[in-house]
Amino acid sequence: MSINDYLTELESLIGTSSIVGSYNLNIDRKTEEIVFVSGRLDFKDGSTLDFKEFVEETNAGLIKLKYGYNYRVGSKVLFRYDNAADPRAKALASFPHHKHLETGEIVDSYEMNLSGVLTEIEHLIIKKS
């Protein structure tokens, strides 16, 4: 998949989501092969997802060099997925991939993508309805 195809899929995913009320998407092309994508999704229930992805297109496919998905209500973080080299996550089997919980605990996670995060948020929104 090319970066252009990836960006098209990303915009389609956000634009067709039934839980997104509004969004802001920033695409910063560093080179033809590297892009930094960031944005904010405001959901219909008042919660928000701030996210960033640093993606490179290689001969082997797309590689997500850095990512972070921060789901919150106001300033209260409900969860965050990222692959930052957090020293508190070094002991996890999934390092550098990890999830920060609302309680402050850090747990194992696999590499996340926006689709997976939106699915998780959708289940949370449906559950509290």
MARTORKE-726167 format. One record per residue (C-alpha): x, y, z; chain; residue in three letters; residue number from 1. Coordinates in nm, 4 decimals. Each point is the difference from the previous one (the first is absolute). Example, Ala and Ser with C-alpha at 12.3 -4.5 7.8 and 13.67 -1.06 7.14 Angstrom:
// residues 2
<pt px="1.2300" py="-0.4500" pz="0.7800" cadena="A" residuo="ala" num="1"/>
<pt px="0.1370" py="0.3440" pz="-0.0660" cadena="A" residuo="ser" num="2"/>
***
This chain:
// residues 129
<pt px="0.0000" py="0.0000" pz="0.0000" cadena="A" residuo="met" num="1"/>
<pt px="0.1265" py="0.3466" pz="-0.0822" cadena="A" residuo="ser" num="2"/>
<pt px="-0.0113" py="0.2974" pz="0.2352" cadena="A" residuo="ile" num="3"/>
<pt px="-0.2591" py="0.1610" pz="-0.2277" cadena="A" residuo="asn" num="4"/>
<pt px="-0.2225" py="-0.3091" pz="0.0272" cadena="A" residuo="asp" num="5"/>
<pt px="0.0503" py="-0.0025" pz="0.3764" cadena="A" residuo="tyr" num="6"/>
<pt px="-0.1025" py="0.3647" pz="0.0324" cadena="A" residuo="leu" num="7"/>
<pt px="-0.3078" py="-0.0618" pz="-0.2145" cadena="A" residuo="thr" num="8"/>
<pt px="-0.0992" py="-0.2948" pz="0.2229" cadena="A" residuo="glu" num="9"/>
<pt px="0.0601" py="0.2049" pz="0.3144" cadena="A" residuo="leu" num="10"/>
<pt px="-0.2185" py="0.2866" pz="-0.1197" cadena="A" residuo="glu" num="11"/>
<pt px="-0.2717" py="-0.2432" pz="-0.1075" cadena="A" residuo="ser" num="12"/>
<pt px="0.0090" py="-0.1795" pz="0.3366" cadena="A" residuo="leu" num="13"/>
<pt px="-0.0443" py="0.3267" pz="0.1886" cadena="A" residuo="ile" num="14"/>
<pt px="-0.2554" py="0.1472" pz="-0.2395" cadena="A" residuo="gly" num="15"/>
<pt px="-0.2270" py="-0.3046" pz="0.0050" cadena="A" residuo="thr" num="16"/>
<pt px="0.0109" py="-0.0700" pz="0.3739" cadena="A" residuo="ser" num="17"/>
<pt px="-0.3427" py="0.0151" pz="0.1630" cadena="A" residuo="ser" num="18"/>
<pt px="0.1455" py="0.1188" pz="0.3329" cadena="A" residuo="ile" num="19"/>
<pt px="0.2096" py="0.2938" pz="-0.1283" cadena="A" residuo="val" num="20"/>
<pt px="-0.1768" py="0.3326" pz="0.0269" cadena="A" residuo="gly" num="21"/>
<pt px="0.2801" py="0.2130" pz="-0.1436" cadena="A" residuo="ser" num="22"/>
<pt px="0.3699" py="-0.0263" pz="-0.0674" cadena="A" residuo="tyr" num="23"/>
<pt px="0.3158" py="0.1858" pz="-0.0911" cadena="A" residuo="asn" num="24"/>
<pt px="0.2668" py="-0.1846" pz="-0.1976" cadena="A" residuo="leu" num="25"/>
<pt px="0.3510" py="0.1332" pz="-0.0672" cadena="A" residuo="asn" num="26"/>
<pt px="0.2198" py="-0.1636" pz="-0.2630" cadena="A" residuo="ile" num="27"/>
<pt px="0.3642" py="0.1055" pz="-0.0091" cadena="A" residuo="asp" num="28"/>
<pt px="0.1902" py="-0.1611" pz="-0.2879" cadena="A" residuo="arg" num="29"/>
<pt px="0.3649" py="-0.0087" pz="0.1050" cadena="A" residuo="lys" num="30"/>
<pt px="0.1091" py="-0.1753" pz="-0.3227" cadena="A" residuo="thr" num="31"/>
<pt px="-0.1735" py="-0.2130" pz="-0.2629" cadena="A" residuo="glu" num="32"/>
<pt px="0.0533" py="-0.3007" pz="0.2302" cadena="A" residuo="glu" num="33"/>
<pt px="-0.0561" py="0.1541" pz="0.3438" cadena="A" residuo="ile" num="34"/>
<pt px="-0.3080" py="0.1664" pz="0.1446" cadena="A" residuo="val" num="35"/>
<pt px="-0.0983" py="0.1329" pz="0.3422" cadena="A" residuo="phe" num="36"/>
<pt px="-0.3743" py="-0.0178" pz="0.0582" cadena="A" residuo="val" num="37"/>
<pt px="-0.1665" py="0.1519" pz="0.3031" cadena="A" residuo="ser" num="38"/>
<pt px="-0.3525" py="0.0846" pz="0.0892" cadena="A" residuo="gly" num="39"/>
<pt px="-0.2833" py="0.0358" pz="0.2413" cadena="A" residuo="arg" num="40"/>
<pt px="-0.3254" py="-0.1906" pz="-0.0163" cadena="A" residuo="leu" num="41"/>
<pt px="-0.2920" py="0.1355" pz="0.2007" cadena="A" residuo="asp" num="42"/>
<pt px="-0.2583" py="-0.2680" pz="0.0667" cadena="A" residuo="phe" num="43"/>
<pt px="-0.3740" py="0.0477" pz="0.0263" cadena="A" residuo="lys" num="44"/>
<pt px="0.0062" py="-0.0854" pz="0.3729" cadena="A" residuo="asp" num="45"/>
<pt px="0.2420" py="0.2870" pz="0.0776" cadena="A" residuo="gly" num="46"/>
<pt px="0.3182" py="-0.2094" pz="0.0246" cadena="A" residuo="ser" num="47"/>
<pt px="0.3104" py="0.0705" pz="-0.2105" cadena="A" residuo="thr" num="48"/>
<pt px="0.2822" py="-0.1915" pz="-0.1638" cadena="A" residuo="leu" num="49"/>
<pt px="0.3289" py="0.1779" pz="-0.0676" cadena="A" residuo="asp" num="50"/>
<pt px="0.2322" py="-0.2025" pz="-0.2188" cadena="A" residuo="phe" num="51"/>
<pt px="0.3284" py="0.0068" pz="-0.1889" cadena="A" residuo="lys" num="52"/>
<pt px="0.1696" py="-0.2389" pz="-0.2382" cadena="A" residuo="glu" num="53"/>
<pt px="0.3418" py="0.0235" pz="-0.1602" cadena="A" residuo="phe" num="54"/>
<pt px="-0.0093" py="-0.2382" pz="-0.2987" cadena="A" residuo="val" num="55"/>
<pt px="0.2625" py="-0.1007" pz="-0.2549" cadena="A" residuo="glu" num="56"/>
<pt px="-0.0552" py="-0.1809" pz="-0.3289" cadena="A" residuo="glu" num="57"/>
<pt px="0.2707" py="-0.2605" pz="-0.0641" cadena="A" residuo="thr" num="58"/>
<pt px="0.0528" py="-0.2802" pz="-0.2527" cadena="A" residuo="asn" num="59"/>
<pt px="-0.1374" py="-0.2364" pz="0.2666" cadena="A" residuo="ala" num="60"/>
<pt px="-0.3153" py="0.2119" pz="0.0489" cadena="A" residuo="gly" num="61"/>
<pt px="-0.1055" py="0.2699" pz="0.2434" cadena="A" residuo="leu" num="62"/>
<pt px="0.1769" py="0.0301" pz="0.3340" cadena="A" residuo="ile" num="63"/>
<pt px="-0.1500" py="0.1972" pz="0.2853" cadena="A" residuo="lys" num="64"/>
<pt px="0.3083" py="0.1521" pz="0.1622" cadena="A" residuo="leu" num="65"/>
<pt px="-0.1875" py="0.1822" pz="0.2766" cadena="A" residuo="lys" num="66"/>
<pt px="-0.3609" py="0.0130" pz="0.1089" cadena="A" residuo="tyr" num="67"/>
<pt px="-0.2152" py="0.1225" pz="0.2837" cadena="A" residuo="gly" num="68"/>
<pt px="-0.3768" py="-0.0177" pz="0.0530" cadena="A" residuo="tyr" num="69"/>
<pt px="-0.1240" py="0.1962" pz="0.3021" cadena="A" residuo="asn" num="70"/>
<pt px="-0.3695" py="-0.0498" pz="0.0864" cadena="A" residuo="tyr" num="71"/>
<pt px="-0.1417" py="0.2442" pz="0.2512" cadena="A" residuo="arg" num="72"/>
<pt px="-0.2991" py="0.1836" pz="0.1403" cadena="A" residuo="val" num="73"/>
<pt px="0.1049" py="0.3577" pz="0.0634" cadena="A" residuo="gly" num="74"/>
<pt px="0.3461" py="-0.0255" pz="0.1544" cadena="A" residuo="ser" num="75"/>
<pt px="-0.0665" py="-0.3440" pz="0.1527" cadena="A" residuo="lys" num="76"/>
<pt px="0.1860" py="-0.2689" pz="-0.1971" cadena="A" residuo="val" num="77"/>
<pt px="-0.2022" py="-0.3210" pz="-0.0324" cadena="A" residuo="leu" num="78"/>
<pt px="0.2751" py="-0.1884" pz="-0.1823" cadena="A" residuo="phe" num="79"/>
<pt px="0.3024" py="0.0564" pz="-0.2219" cadena="A" residuo="arg" num="80"/>
<pt px="0.1801" py="-0.2317" pz="-0.2383" cadena="A" residuo="tyr" num="81"/>
<pt px="0.3519" py="0.0826" pz="-0.1141" cadena="A" residuo="asp" num="82"/>
<pt px="0.3385" py="-0.1404" pz="-0.0882" cadena="A" residuo="asn" num="83"/>
<pt px="0.2155" py="0.2572" pz="0.1786" cadena="A" residuo="ala" num="84"/>
<pt px="0.3026" py="-0.1377" pz="0.1820" cadena="A" residuo="ala" num="85"/>
<pt px="-0.1636" py="0.0534" pz="0.3398" cadena="A" residuo="asp" num="86"/>
<pt px="0.2363" py="-0.1319" pz="0.2708" cadena="A" residuo="pro" num="87"/>
<pt px="-0.3033" py="-0.1166" pz="0.2021" cadena="A" residuo="arg" num="88"/>
<pt px="-0.0997" py="-0.2293" pz="-0.2896" cadena="A" residuo="ala" num="89"/>
<pt px="0.3416" py="-0.1607" pz="-0.0627" cadena="A" residuo="lys" num="90"/>
<pt px="-0.0874" py="-0.3139" pz="0.1973" cadena="A" residuo="ala" num="91"/>
<pt px="-0.3086" py="-0.0706" pz="-0.2134" cadena="A" residuo="leu" num="92"/>
<pt px="0.0204" py="-0.2831" pz="-0.2518" cadena="A" residuo="ala" num="93"/>
<pt px="-0.1504" py="0.2276" pz="-0.2666" cadena="A" residuo="ser" num="94"/>
<pt px="0.2501" py="0.2856" pz="0.0499" cadena="A" residuo="phe" num="95"/>
<pt px="0.0087" py="0.2559" pz="-0.1537" cadena="A" residuo="pro" num="96"/>
<pt px="-0.3729" py="-0.0467" pz="-0.0692" cadena="A" residuo="his" num="97"/>
<pt px="-0.2114" py="0.0625" pz="0.3089" cadena="A" residuo="his" num="98"/>
<pt px="-0.3259" py="0.1389" pz="0.1334" cadena="A" residuo="lys" num="99"/>
<pt px="-0.0459" py="0.2513" pz="0.2802" cadena="A" residuo="his" num="100"/>
<pt px="-0.3195" py="-0.0598" pz="0.1972" cadena="A" residuo="leu" num="101"/>
<pt px="-0.2138" py="0.2579" pz="0.1786" cadena="A" residuo="glu" num="102"/>
<pt px="0.1391" py="-0.1311" pz="0.3303" cadena="A" residuo="thr" num="103"/>
<pt px="0.3570" py="0.0878" pz="-0.1054" cadena="A" residuo="gly" num="104"/>
<pt px="0.0936" py="-0.3636" pz="-0.0522" cadena="A" residuo="glu" num="105"/>
<pt px="0.1961" py="-0.0894" pz="-0.3151" cadena="A" residuo="ile" num="106"/>
<pt px="-0.0828" py="-0.3326" pz="-0.1663" cadena="A" residuo="val" num="107"/>
<pt px="0.1080" py="-0.2075" pz="-0.3001" cadena="A" residuo="asp" num="108"/>
<pt px="-0.1386" py="0.0902" pz="-0.3404" cadena="A" residuo="ser" num="109"/>
<pt px="0.0705" py="-0.0856" pz="-0.3596" cadena="A" residuo="tyr" num="110"/>
<pt px="0.0652" py="0.2661" pz="-0.2643" cadena="A" residuo="glu" num="111"/>
<pt px="-0.3216" py="0.1979" pz="-0.0260" cadena="A" residuo="met" num="112"/>
<pt px="-0.1618" py="0.1775" pz="-0.2902" cadena="A" residuo="asn" num="113"/>
<pt px="-0.2805" py="0.2514" pz="-0.0234" cadena="A" residuo="leu" num="114"/>
<pt px="-0.2534" py="-0.2614" pz="-0.1078" cadena="A" residuo="ser" num="115"/>
<pt px="0.0615" py="-0.2110" pz="0.3114" cadena="A" residuo="gly" num="116"/>
<pt px="-0.0160" py="0.3023" pz="0.2288" cadena="A" residuo="val" num="117"/>
<pt px="-0.3272" py="0.1172" pz="-0.1574" cadena="A" residuo="leu" num="118"/>
<pt px="-0.1493" py="-0.3472" pz="0.0475" cadena="A" residuo="thr" num="119"/>
<pt px="0.0989" py="0.0033" pz="0.3682" cadena="A" residuo="glu" num="120"/>
<pt px="-0.1460" py="0.3488" pz="0.0483" cadena="A" residuo="ile" num="121"/>
<pt px="-0.3191" py="-0.1002" pz="-0.1787" cadena="A" residuo="glu" num="122"/>
<pt px="-0.0454" py="-0.2927" pz="0.2436" cadena="A" residuo="his" num="123"/>
<pt px="0.0582" py="0.2331" pz="0.2961" cadena="A" residuo="leu" num="124"/>
<pt px="-0.2515" py="0.2530" pz="-0.1289" cadena="A" residuo="ile" num="125"/>
<pt px="-0.2622" py="-0.2695" pz="-0.0683" cadena="A" residuo="ile" num="126"/>
<pt px="0.0645" py="-0.1572" pz="0.3423" cadena="A" residuo="lys" num="127"/>
<pt px="-0.0688" py="0.3243" pz="0.1862" cadena="A" residuo="lys" num="128"/>
<pt px="-0.3121" py="0.0823" pz="-0.2052" cadena="A" residuo="ser" num="129"/>
***
